[in-house]
Amino acid sequence: MKEVTIETFKSEVEESTQPVLVKFFATWCGPCKAMSPILEELAAETPSVKFVEVNVERARDLAVRYRVRAVPTLMLFVEGALVTVKVGAATKTEIADLLTGLRK
């Protein structure tokens, strides 16, 4: 998954023409690490959705802006607008459910 920063968030997420699933994570977070292969799998299965991640330690301003209080936090953006948030570890099925209607 591509890591986005405070400098690239606008172009990669807010201005994206395709839906974007953003994983807010920290390098020390076990559940964040456990979700990575699941998200990689879903990214391969769902080319209509862009999957990116934000390291909350490197991009604190983004974590504050989007009120990330725990990691992992998943946020789905469609046409630049935040449409759903999932806090905590999630299964492949739970994440796929977030993408219902977007998958092609």
Chimera marker file (.cmm) of the C-alpha trace (Angstrom):
<marker_set name="trace">
<marker id="1" x="0.000" y="0.000" z="0.000" r="1" g="1" b="0" radius="0.5"/>
<marker id="2" x="1.204" y="3.458" z="-0.831" r="1" g="1" b="0" radius="0.5"/>
<marker id="3" x="1.946" y="5.688" z="2.135" r="1" g="1" b="0" radius="0.5"/>
<marker id="4" x="0.601" y="9.216" z="1.821" r="1" g="1" b="0" radius="0.5"/>
<marker id="5" x="1.877" y="12.211" z="3.743" r="1" g="1" b="0" radius="0.5"/>
<marker id="6" x="0.520" y="15.597" z="4.704" r="1" g="1" b="0" radius="0.5"/>
<marker id="7" x="2.015" y="16.876" z="1.437" r="1" g="1" b="0" radius="0.5"/>
<marker id="8" x="0.407" y="14.224" z="-0.782" r="1" g="1" b="0" radius="0.5"/>
<marker id="9" x="-2.898" y="13.600" z="1.023" r="1" g="1" b="0" radius="0.5"/>
<marker id="10" x="-4.831" y="16.226" z="-0.934" r="1" g="1" b="0" radius="0.5"/>
<marker id="11" x="-3.788" y="14.942" z="-4.366" r="1" g="1" b="0" radius="0.5"/>
<marker id="12" x="-3.921" y="11.234" z="-3.468" r="1" g="1" b="0" radius="0.5"/>
<marker id="13" x="-7.144" y="11.231" z="-1.432" r="1" g="1" b="0" radius="0.5"/>
<marker id="14" x="-9.170" y="14.437" z="-1.504" r="1" g="1" b="0" radius="0.5"/>
<marker id="15" x="-8.762" y="15.024" z="-5.246" r="1" g="1" b="0" radius="0.5"/>
<marker id="16" x="-8.906" y="11.367" z="-6.294" r="1" g="1" b="0" radius="0.5"/>
<marker id="17" x="-11.436" y="10.492" z="-8.977" r="1" g="1" b="0" radius="0.5"/>
<marker id="18" x="-11.806" y="7.011" z="-7.530" r="1" g="1" b="0" radius="0.5"/>
<marker id="19" x="-12.865" y="6.002" z="-4.011" r="1" g="1" b="0" radius="0.5"/>
<marker id="20" x="-9.977" y="5.795" z="-1.542" r="1" g="1" b="0" radius="0.5"/>
<marker id="21" x="-9.674" y="3.595" z="1.539" r="1" g="1" b="0" radius="0.5"/>
<marker id="22" x="-7.185" y="5.133" z="3.970" r="1" g="1" b="0" radius="0.5"/>
<marker id="23" x="-5.603" y="3.138" z="6.790" r="1" g="1" b="0" radius="0.5"/>
<marker id="24" x="-4.301" y="5.305" z="9.624" r="1" g="1" b="0" radius="0.5"/>
<marker id="25" x="-1.620" y="3.255" z="11.387" r="1" g="1" b="0" radius="0.5"/>
<marker id="26" x="1.448" y="3.297" z="13.614" r="1" g="1" b="0" radius="0.5"/>
<marker id="27" x="4.545" y="1.169" z="13.159" r="1" g="1" b="0" radius="0.5"/>
<marker id="28" x="4.269" y="-0.219" z="16.705" r="1" g="1" b="0" radius="0.5"/>
<marker id="29" x="0.619" y="-1.285" z="16.276" r="1" g="1" b="0" radius="0.5"/>
<marker id="30" x="0.173" y="-5.076" z="16.106" r="1" g="1" b="0" radius="0.5"/>
<marker id="31" x="-3.409" y="-4.985" z="14.749" r="1" g="1" b="0" radius="0.5"/>
<marker id="32" x="-2.251" y="-2.524" z="12.058" r="1" g="1" b="0" radius="0.5"/>
<marker id="33" x="0.414" y="-4.995" z="10.938" r="1" g="1" b="0" radius="0.5"/>
<marker id="34" x="-2.078" y="-7.869" z="11.009" r="1" g="1" b="0" radius="0.5"/>
<marker id="35" x="-4.478" y="-5.981" z="8.721" r="1" g="1" b="0" radius="0.5"/>
<marker id="36" x="-1.851" y="-5.175" z="6.079" r="1" g="1" b="0" radius="0.5"/>
<marker id="37" x="-2.068" y="-8.510" z="4.186" r="1" g="1" b="0" radius="0.5"/>
<marker id="38" x="-5.873" y="-8.322" z="4.235" r="1" g="1" b="0" radius="0.5"/>
<marker id="39" x="-5.810" y="-4.834" z="2.749" r="1" g="1" b="0" radius="0.5"/>
<marker id="40" x="-3.239" y="-5.872" z="0.134" r="1" g="1" b="0" radius="0.5"/>
<marker id="41" x="-5.512" y="-8.756" z="-0.859" r="1" g="1" b="0" radius="0.5"/>
<marker id="42" x="-8.566" y="-6.500" z="-1.104" r="1" g="1" b="0" radius="0.5"/>
<marker id="43" x="-6.597" y="-3.927" z="-3.093" r="1" g="1" b="0" radius="0.5"/>
<marker id="44" x="-5.739" y="-6.613" z="-5.661" r="1" g="1" b="0" radius="0.5"/>
<marker id="45" x="-9.375" y="-7.739" z="-5.792" r="1" g="1" b="0" radius="0.5"/>
<marker id="46" x="-10.826" y="-4.217" z="-5.968" r="1" g="1" b="0" radius="0.5"/>
<marker id="47" x="-8.992" y="-2.158" z="-8.610" r="1" g="1" b="0" radius="0.5"/>
<marker id="48" x="-11.791" y="0.435" z="-8.636" r="1" g="1" b="0" radius="0.5"/>
<marker id="49" x="-10.759" y="1.522" z="-5.120" r="1" g="1" b="0" radius="0.5"/>
<marker id="50" x="-7.409" y="3.076" z="-4.226" r="1" g="1" b="0" radius="0.5"/>
<marker id="51" x="-5.841" y="1.804" z="-0.983" r="1" g="1" b="0" radius="0.5"/>
<marker id="52" x="-3.380" y="4.051" z="0.874" r="1" g="1" b="0" radius="0.5"/>
<marker id="53" x="-2.043" y="4.411" z="4.386" r="1" g="1" b="0" radius="0.5"/>
<marker id="54" x="-1.089" y="7.266" z="6.699" r="1" g="1" b="0" radius="0.5"/>
<marker id="55" x="1.533" y="6.853" z="9.418" r="1" g="1" b="0" radius="0.5"/>
<marker id="56" x="0.059" y="8.837" z="12.329" r="1" g="1" b="0" radius="0.5"/>
<marker id="57" x="3.515" y="9.358" z="13.819" r="1" g="1" b="0" radius="0.5"/>
<marker id="58" x="4.786" y="11.073" z="10.658" r="1" g="1" b="0" radius="0.5"/>
<marker id="59" x="1.527" y="12.810" z="9.741" r="1" g="1" b="0" radius="0.5"/>
<marker id="60" x="0.156" y="13.956" z="13.094" r="1" g="1" b="0" radius="0.5"/>
<marker id="61" x="-1.619" y="16.910" z="11.479" r="1" g="1" b="0" radius="0.5"/>
<marker id="62" x="-3.717" y="14.513" z="9.380" r="1" g="1" b="0" radius="0.5"/>
<marker id="63" x="-4.514" y="12.366" z="12.402" r="1" g="1" b="0" radius="0.5"/>
<marker id="64" x="-5.671" y="15.468" z="14.271" r="1" g="1" b="0" radius="0.5"/>
<marker id="65" x="-7.642" y="16.815" z="11.286" r="1" g="1" b="0" radius="0.5"/>
<marker id="66" x="-9.575" y="13.549" z="10.918" r="1" g="1" b="0" radius="0.5"/>
<marker id="67" x="-9.839" y="12.964" z="14.689" r="1" g="1" b="0" radius="0.5"/>
<marker id="68" x="-8.020" y="9.650" z="14.682" r="1" g="1" b="0" radius="0.5"/>
<marker id="69" x="-8.102" y="8.522" z="18.299" r="1" g="1" b="0" radius="0.5"/>
<marker id="70" x="-6.976" y="4.906" z="17.855" r="1" g="1" b="0" radius="0.5"/>
<marker id="71" x="-5.104" y="2.833" z="15.323" r="1" g="1" b="0" radius="0.5"/>
<marker id="72" x="-5.873" y="1.186" z="13.081" r="1" g="1" b="0" radius="0.5"/>
<marker id="73" x="-8.585" y="3.461" z="11.745" r="1" g="1" b="0" radius="0.5"/>
<marker id="74" x="-9.984" y="2.975" z="8.254" r="1" g="1" b="0" radius="0.5"/>
<marker id="75" x="-11.636" y="5.863" z="6.419" r="1" g="1" b="0" radius="0.5"/>
<marker id="76" x="-13.389" y="5.656" z="3.088" r="1" g="1" b="0" radius="0.5"/>
<marker id="77" x="-13.397" y="8.755" z="0.905" r="1" g="1" b="0" radius="0.5"/>
<marker id="78" x="-15.598" y="9.104" z="-2.184" r="1" g="1" b="0" radius="0.5"/>
<marker id="79" x="-15.121" y="12.151" z="-4.424" r="1" g="1" b="0" radius="0.5"/>
<marker id="80" x="-12.973" y="13.672" z="-1.695" r="1" g="1" b="0" radius="0.5"/>
<marker id="81" x="-15.639" y="13.367" z="0.999" r="1" g="1" b="0" radius="0.5"/>
<marker id="82" x="-15.311" y="11.147" z="4.051" r="1" g="1" b="0" radius="0.5"/>
<marker id="83" x="-18.197" y="8.670" z="3.899" r="1" g="1" b="0" radius="0.5"/>
<marker id="84" x="-17.415" y="6.036" z="6.529" r="1" g="1" b="0" radius="0.5"/>
<marker id="85" x="-15.048" y="5.293" z="9.403" r="1" g="1" b="0" radius="0.5"/>
<marker id="86" x="-14.097" y="1.965" z="10.997" r="1" g="1" b="0" radius="0.5"/>
<marker id="87" x="-12.002" y="2.084" z="14.166" r="1" g="1" b="0" radius="0.5"/>
<marker id="88" x="-10.024" y="-0.947" z="15.289" r="1" g="1" b="0" radius="0.5"/>
<marker id="89" x="-8.937" y="-4.164" z="13.668" r="1" g="1" b="0" radius="0.5"/>
<marker id="90" x="-11.294" y="-5.509" z="11.022" r="1" g="1" b="0" radius="0.5"/>
<marker id="91" x="-11.715" y="-8.757" z="9.156" r="1" g="1" b="0" radius="0.5"/>
<marker id="92" x="-11.630" y="-9.043" z="5.395" r="1" g="1" b="0" radius="0.5"/>
<marker id="93" x="-15.418" y="-9.386" z="5.371" r="1" g="1" b="0" radius="0.5"/>
<marker id="94" x="-15.888" y="-6.245" z="7.475" r="1" g="1" b="0" radius="0.5"/>
<marker id="95" x="-13.619" y="-4.231" z="5.219" r="1" g="1" b="0" radius="0.5"/>
<marker id="96" x="-15.271" y="-5.617" z="2.086" r="1" g="1" b="0" radius="0.5"/>
<marker id="97" x="-18.628" y="-4.564" z="3.535" r="1" g="1" b="0" radius="0.5"/>
<marker id="98" x="-17.325" y="-0.997" z="3.739" r="1" g="1" b="0" radius="0.5"/>
<marker id="99" x="-16.676" y="-1.194" z="0.005" r="1" g="1" b="0" radius="0.5"/>
<marker id="100" x="-20.091" y="-2.606" z="-0.926" r="1" g="1" b="0" radius="0.5"/>
<marker id="101" x="-21.351" y="-0.807" z="-3.995" r="1" g="1" b="0" radius="0.5"/>
<marker id="102" x="-17.851" y="0.373" z="-4.930" r="1" g="1" b="0" radius="0.5"/>
<marker id="103" x="-16.377" y="-2.990" z="-5.984" r="1" g="1" b="0" radius="0.5"/>
<marker id="104" x="-16.020" y="-3.823" z="-9.641" r="1" g="1" b="0" radius="0.5"/>
<link id1="1" id2="2" r="1" g="1" b="0" radius="0.2"/>
<link id1="2" id2="3" r="1" g="1" b="0" radius="0.2"/>
<link id1="3" id2="4" r="1" g="1" b="0" radius="0.2"/>
<link id1="4" id2="5" r="1" g="1" b="0" radius="0.2"/>
<link id1="5" id2="6" r="1" g="1" b="0" radius="0.2"/>
<link id1="6" id2="7" r="1" g="1" b="0" radius="0.2"/>
<link id1="7" id2="8" r="1" g="1" b="0" radius="0.2"/>
<link id1="8" id2="9" r="1" g="1" b="0" radius="0.2"/>
<link id1="9" id2="10" r="1" g="1" b="0" radius="0.2"/>
<link id1="10" id2="11" r="1" g="1" b="0" radius="0.2"/>
<link id1="11" id2="12" r="1" g="1" b="0" radius="0.2"/>
<link id1="12" id2="13" r="1" g="1" b="0" radius="0.2"/>
<link id1="13" id2="14" r="1" g="1" b="0" radius="0.2"/>
<link id1="14" id2="15" r="1" g="1" b="0" radius="0.2"/>
<link id1="15" id2="16" r="1" g="1" b="0" radius="0.2"/>
<link id1="16" id2="17" r="1" g="1" b="0" radius="0.2"/>
<link id1="17" id2="18" r="1" g="1" b="0" radius="0.2"/>
<link id1="18" id2="19" r="1" g="1" b="0" radius="0.2"/>
<link id1="19" id2="20" r="1" g="1" b="0" radius="0.2"/>
<link id1="20" id2="21" r="1" g="1" b="0" radius="0.2"/>
<link id1="21" id2="22" r="1" g="1" b="0" radius="0.2"/>
<link id1="22" id2="23" r="1" g="1" b="0" radius="0.2"/>
<link id1="23" id2="24" r="1" g="1" b="0" radius="0.2"/>
<link id1="24" id2="25" r="1" g="1" b="0" radius="0.2"/>
<link id1="25" id2="26" r="1" g="1" b="0" radius="0.2"/>
<link id1="26" id2="27" r="1" g="1" b="0" radius="0.2"/>
<link id1="27" id2="28" r="1" g="1" b="0" radius="0.2"/>
<link id1="28" id2="29" r="1" g="1" b="0" radius="0.2"/>
<link id1="29" id2="30" r="1" g="1" b="0" radius="0.2"/>
<link id1="30" id2="31" r="1" g="1" b="0" radius="0.2"/>
<link id1="31" id2="32" r="1" g="1" b="0" radius="0.2"/>
<link id1="32" id2="33" r="1" g="1" b="0" radius="0.2"/>
<link id1="33" id2="34" r="1" g="1" b="0" radius="0.2"/>
<link id1="34" id2="35" r="1" g="1" b="0" radius="0.2"/>
<link id1="35" id2="36" r="1" g="1" b="0" radius="0.2"/>
<link id1="36" id2="37" r="1" g="1" b="0" radius="0.2"/>
<link id1="37" id2="38" r="1" g="1" b="0" radius="0.2"/>
<link id1="38" id2="39" r="1" g="1" b="0" radius="0.2"/>
<link id1="39" id2="40" r="1" g="1" b="0" radius="0.2"/>
<link id1="40" id2="41" r="1" g="1" b="0" radius="0.2"/>
<link id1="41" id2="42" r="1" g="1" b="0" radius="0.2"/>
<link id1="42" id2="43" r="1" g="1" b="0" radius="0.2"/>
<link id1="43" id2="44" r="1" g="1" b="0" radius="0.2"/>
<link id1="44" id2="45" r="1" g="1" b="0" radius="0.2"/>
<link id1="45" id2="46" r="1" g="1" b="0" radius="0.2"/>
<link id1="46" id2="47" r="1" g="1" b="0" radius="0.2"/>
<link id1="47" id2="48" r="1" g="1" b="0" radius="0.2"/>
<link id1="48" id2="49" r="1" g="1" b="0" radius="0.2"/>
<link id1="49" id2="50" r="1" g="1" b="0" radius="0.2"/>
<link id1="50" id2="51" r="1" g="1" b="0" radius="0.2"/>
<link id1="51" id2="52" r="1" g="1" b="0" radius="0.2"/>
<link id1="52" id2="53" r="1" g="1" b="0" radius="0.2"/>
<link id1="53" id2="54" r="1" g="1" b="0" radius="0.2"/>
<link id1="54" id2="55" r="1" g="1" b="0" radius="0.2"/>
<link id1="55" id2="56" r="1" g="1" b="0" radius="0.2"/>
<link id1="56" id2="57" r="1" g="1" b="0" radius="0.2"/>
<link id1="57" id2="58" r="1" g="1" b="0" radius="0.2"/>
<link id1="58" id2="59" r="1" g="1" b="0" radius="0.2"/>
<link id1="59" id2="60" r="1" g="1" b="0" radius="0.2"/>
<link id1="60" id2="61" r="1" g="1" b="0" radius="0.2"/>
<link id1="61" id2="62" r="1" g="1" b="0" radius="0.2"/>
<link id1="62" id2="63" r="1" g="1" b="0" radius="0.2"/>
<link id1="63" id2="64" r="1" g="1" b="0" radius="0.2"/>
<link id1="64" id2="65" r="1" g="1" b="0" radius="0.2"/>
<link id1="65" id2="66" r="1" g="1" b="0" radius="0.2"/>
<link id1="66" id2="67" r="1" g="1" b="0" radius="0.2"/>
<link id1="67" id2="68" r="1" g="1" b="0" radius="0.2"/>
<link id1="68" id2="69" r="1" g="1" b="0" radius="0.2"/>
<link id1="69" id2="70" r="1" g="1" b="0" radius="0.2"/>
<link id1="70" id2="71" r="1" g="1" b="0" radius="0.2"/>
<link id1="71" id2="72" r="1" g="1" b="0" radius="0.2"/>
<link id1="72" id2="73" r="1" g="1" b="0" radius="0.2"/>
<link id1="73" id2="74" r="1" g="1" b="0" radius="0.2"/>
<link id1="74" id2="75" r="1" g="1" b="0" radius="0.2"/>
<link id1="75" id2="76" r="1" g="1" b="0" radius="0.2"/>
<link id1="76" id2="77" r="1" g="1" b="0" radius="0.2"/>
<link id1="77" id2="78" r="1" g="1" b="0" radius="0.2"/>
<link id1="78" id2="79" r="1" g="1" b="0" radius="0.2"/>
<link id1="79" id2="80" r="1" g="1" b="0" radius="0.2"/>
<link id1="80" id2="81" r="1" g="1" b="0" radius="0.2"/>
<link id1="81" id2="82" r="1" g="1" b="0" radius="0.2"/>
<link id1="82" id2="83" r="1" g="1" b="0" radius="0.2"/>
<link id1="83" id2="84" r="1" g="1" b="0" radius="0.2"/>
<link id1="84" id2="85" r="1" g="1" b="0" radius="0.2"/>
<link id1="85" id2="86" r="1" g="1" b="0" radius="0.2"/>
<link id1="86" id2="87" r="1" g="1" b="0" radius="0.2"/>
<link id1="87" id2="88" r="1" g="1" b="0" radius="0.2"/>
<link id1="88" id2="89" r="1" g="1" b="0" radius="0.2"/>
<link id1="89" id2="90" r="1" g="1" b="0" radius="0.2"/>
<link id1="90" id2="91" r="1" g="1" b="0" radius="0.2"/>
<link id1="91" id2="92" r="1" g="1" b="0" radius="0.2"/>
<link id1="92" id2="93" r="1" g="1" b="0" radius="0.2"/>
<link id1="93" id2="94" r="1" g="1" b="0" radius="0.2"/>
<link id1="94" id2="95" r="1" g="1" b="0" radius="0.2"/>
<link id1="95" id2="96" r="1" g="1" b="0" radius="0.2"/>
<link id1="96" id2="97" r="1" g="1" b="0" radius="0.2"/>
<link id1="97" id2="98" r="1" g="1" b="0" radius="0.2"/>
<link id1="98" id2="99" r="1" g="1" b="0" radius="0.2"/>
<link id1="99" id2="100" r="1" g="1" b="0" radius="0.2"/>
<link id1="100" id2="101" r="1" g="1" b="0" radius="0.2"/>
<link id1="101" id2="102" r="1" g="1" b="0" radius="0.2"/>
<link id1="102" id2="103" r="1" g="1" b="0" radius="0.2"/>
<link id1="103" id2="104" r="1" g="1" b="0" radius="0.2"/>
</marker_set>
